[in-house]
């Protein structure tokens, strides 16, 4: 089940916490229509909710059925199996008498605060240890250290008595599209104490007259008010059109101008990556490995394994061999580890604050060795 819409929720916490002007502007801007990816994600969330509440249900139970107007396919089932396995891996780290929650709404001032809160996909509590789990079925990578689960943790302490005793909070994002599917961050209770103060400050600033608009990474893809954002329009006007109310013609001209700048940006990024790969320091940037995706070491060996286990060919061959992630419902994790290993698709540039370690490519290493010689 999708999170019910609240003005200050978990899914938009990164916006209203970082940009004071977001809430008041968002009230004036029509919400964008829900896209196909979001509709499919809602259907998969619904399947997960049903499975967490009924242990007799399995991902394969939904194949071919219609859930939330979506016909569940093999691809959906594979993602659900990965998500369910990841969830069970987390559950197994807790004692058997731990308390489990599924699709639990938690509010900043208690369970009835339906204007400031969010719906946890899943939660686990045992004594002083608690976990907040969020399922993400999209392709855009989500970090477990983000504001959403922190906000859920703050709200859970107000809405669920068991969470009030927790001293160590574990934030999990389960995202089947990535390997590993689980991203985890651990917070001591004092981190949530500080974040709660940040939340209350953000609410106060957002409710004040003429709140400030702040641009940043949080603007991203999911701010539906960005086209009307005064901060962005002011900055865009210096590059493109005079400062006046925008109509569609003005908007089209601005987009065309920005497309011209896209090529400049791409060439600048290529230059930065080239210099980094050859050992040159670029302040504020570093070279990092792209997210590793498992690939079959030997496709023939993998096919032989499926056949030896008498698995139907249609389950592992579509137009090509299914990925290691998709095979997790067919083979054990140990067998997958034997047949596949993570292989990054190459290097890319990232801000210095990115959590991935910097990469030292061969060309840069060669230059470093020359300087030492």
N, C-alpha and C positions, 0 to 999 in steps of 0.2 A: 504494500500500500504506500502511495506517495505521501510525503510529509504534507499535512494540511497547511494551507497557506496562512502564515502569520506575518505581521508586518516586520517584526524583527525576529527572524528564525535562524535555524542552524545553517541552512543552505545558502543564505545570503549574508551570513555573519561577517565574512571577509569584506563585504561592501559597507554595511552600516557602522562597523567598528572603526574602519580606517578612513571613511569619508563622511564627515558630519552632515553634508548637504544631501546625501543619497536619499534618505527616507522622505523628506519633504518633496524632493523632485520626483521620486518614484510614484508618489500619490497622484501626480498630475499627468504621468505618461502612461498610455495604454500598454498593458502587458502583451508581449509578443506571443503569437500562436505557438502552441507546443509542437515541437518537431518530432519526426519519426523516431529518432534515437531516444528521446525522452519518453515517448509512448512505450517503446520496447523495454526501456529500463524500468518503467512502472510495472509492466507485466511481469518482468523477472523478479522485481521486489515482492510482488504479490505471491509469486510461487515460493519464494524463500520464506515469506511469512507463514504460508500454509505448511511448509515442511517443518519449520521450527516449532510449530504448534501441534503438528501431527507426525510423530516419528515414523509412522507406517508409510508415509508418502516418500517417494524417491523422485529425482529429477525426471527419470524416464516415465513416470506416471503422467507427466504433462505433455509428452510428445503428441503432436497432432491436435491437441485441445486448444480452445480459444480462451485466453485469459486477458481481461481488460482490453478486448477488441483485437488482440494480437494472437495469431496462430503460432503456437510454439513449435519451432523447428529443431533439428539435430544440433544446430549451432547454439541455439538457446539452451538446450539440454546440457551440452558440453560445458557451457559457462556456468550453469547452475550447479553441475557436479563439482567443478573446481571450487566454486564459492562455498558449497556445503562441506566439502572435505576440509577446506581451510578453516571454516567455522568450527568443525569438530576437533581439528588440531588444537585450536585455542581452548575449547571447552575441556579437553583432556588434560590441560595444564592446571586445572582447578580441581579441588576435592569434589567427590561425588555429591556432597550435600550443599554445594554452591547454589545460590539462587540465580535463575536465568530469567531474563526479560526479553520480550519480542514486541516490536512496534509499540514502544512505550512513549507516550507524550509526556514531556517534562517541561515545566515552566520556570521562569526566572524567579517568580515569587510564589511558586507552588504549582500543583497540577492543574489549577484552574486559570492560570495566567495565559490566556490564549492569544495574547498580542506579543508576548516575548517568550519564546520557547522553541522547542523542536521535537521531532519524533526520532528517538534512537532506533535504528534497525534492530539492534540486539544489545543486551547488557548482561554482565555476569558479576556477581558480588559474592565474596566470601571473607568475612571478617574485615580486615583492614586493606584488603586487596579488591580492586574493582576494575572492570574492563568496559569500554565503550566501543562498539563494533558498527561500522558503516559499510554497506555493500555498494560498490560502484561498478556498473555494467557497461560504462562507456569506454571510449578509446583515449580520452584525455586523462593523463596521469594525475592522480590526486595524492597529496602527501598527508600522512597521518598526523603531522605536527601542525596542521592548519587550524583555523579558528573554529570550524564546525564542531569537531569533537570536544575541543576545550569548552565551548559554549554548552554542549550537552552535559559535560561533567559538572559545570557550575550549576546548571538547572537540575541535574539529577540529585545533587545534594539537598536541594530545596523540596523536591517532589517525591523522592524515594527514601524512606527512613534508613534502609540498609546502606545507601550510598553516603549518608552523613557521617558514617564511622570510618570511611575509607581513608587511608593515609598515602596509598600509592595507586595512581590511576594509570591504566594502560589504554592507549588510544590505538585502535586498529582500523585500517582501511583494507578491505578485501576487494581486489580488482582482478577478475579472471583474465582480462586482456594482457596482463603483465606477468612476468616470471622473475622473482617469486610473486605469488598472488597476494601475499600479506605484507603490508607495510606497518611497522609498529613504532610507537613512541611512548616512553614512560615519563609520567609527571608526578612529582611529590605534591602533596596537598597544598603546600605553600604556593606552588605555581598557579593553581586554580584560585587561591586567595587573591593573588596579584591580578590575575586575569579578570576576576569578578569586579575588581575596582576599575579596571580598564573598560569593562562592559558598562558599568554605571556612568562613568565619565562620558563614554560615547553616546549613551542615551541622552544625557543632559545636554551635551553639545548639539546633538541632532534635533532636539526639541526647542532649542533657542531660536529667537528671530534671526533671520539671515545667516544660517549656518554656513561655514566655509566648505568649499568643494576642493577635494584633494585628489590629484591624479597619482596613480601608482600601478603596481602589478595587479592589484585587486580589481581594476577596471575590467580587464580581460574580456572574456567572451560573454559573461553572464550578467553584466550590468545592462538592463534593458533601457536605462535612462541616458546612456552615453551620448546619443545623438542630440540630446537637449542640454547636456552638461555645460554650464557656463565656463568652467575651467578649460574644457577642451575647445569650445567654440572660440574663446578668446585667443587661445594659442593658434588655432587653425586660421583665424582671420589674419594673422600676421603673415601667413604664407599664401593666402588665396584671396578671398573676397573682402569687400568693405564690411565693417561691423554693423549689420542690420539683421532684422528678423529673417530667418532662412525660409525660402520656399523650395520646392523640389528642384527647380532649375539651379538655385544656388548650391544645393546639396550635391547635385550632379557635377557641377564645376569643381567643388572641393574634392570629391572623390577622384576625379580625373587628375587633379593636381597631385594628390597623394600617391596615385599610381605611378606618376613620374618619379616621385621620391623613392618608391619601392625599389626601383632598379639601382638607385644610388646606394640604398641601404644594403641590398644584396651584394653589391660589389665591395662595399666597405667590410661586410662580414667575411667575404671570401679573402680579402686582404689580411684581416686580423687572423683568420684561421691559418693562412699560409705562413704568416710571420711566426705564430705560436708553434706551428709544426716544425719550424726551422730554428727553434731555440731563442727567438726574440721575445723579450718581455713586453707585454701590452698592458699598461696599468688598468686595473679594474676587470680584466678578463683572464681566463685560463682555458686550457684544452681539457675536455673530459670525454670519457667513453660514452657512446650512446647506450641506451638500455639494452642489455643482453637478451636475446631471444634464443631459446633452445632449438637446435637443428639436429636432425638425425645424423649420427656418425656414419652409419652405413644403412641406407634404405633397405637393401636386400636383407640384411640381418634383422631389421625391425619387422619386415613383412614375414620372414620365416618364423619369428617369435609369435606373431599373431596367429599364423597358421597352426603352429604347434599347440597353441592353446585353444584351437578349434573355434576361433572367433570369426564370425561371418565377415566375408570380404567387404560387403557393403558398409560395415561399421568402421573400417579403417582406410578404405580407398574411395575417394569421391572422384575428383579429376587428378588428384595427386595424393601422395601419402599425407595423412593428417599430421598436424604438428604434435610435438611432444606434450604440449599443454592439453590438446584435445584427446590425447591417448590416456590421460590419467584415470579415466573410468574403465579402461580396458586392461591396463597393466599395473603392477605394483609400483610404488615410488622407487624402490630399489632397482627394479628392472628399467624404469625410465632413466635413472641416473647412470645405468650401465650403457644404455644405448644412445644417450643424447647428452650434450653439455651446452652451457650458455655461450653464445658467440655474439659479440657486439657487431653491429652492422657498420661500424666506422666511428670516426671522431666528429665532434661538433663543438662549437664554442658556447660558453655559458658565462654568466656573471660570476665574479670571484666569490660571491656569497653562496653560490650553488653548493649543495651538500655533497655532490659527487667528488671523488678525488681527482686531482689533476693528472693528466696523461703525459708521459714523456715519450714522444714518438721516436723512431730510429734516427730520423734526420736531425732532430734536436739533440739527441744523445751524441750523435757524431760531431755536431758543432761544439758541444760541451767538452768532449774529449780533445778536440783540436785546441780549444782555449787552454786546457790543462797541460798540453804537450809543451 
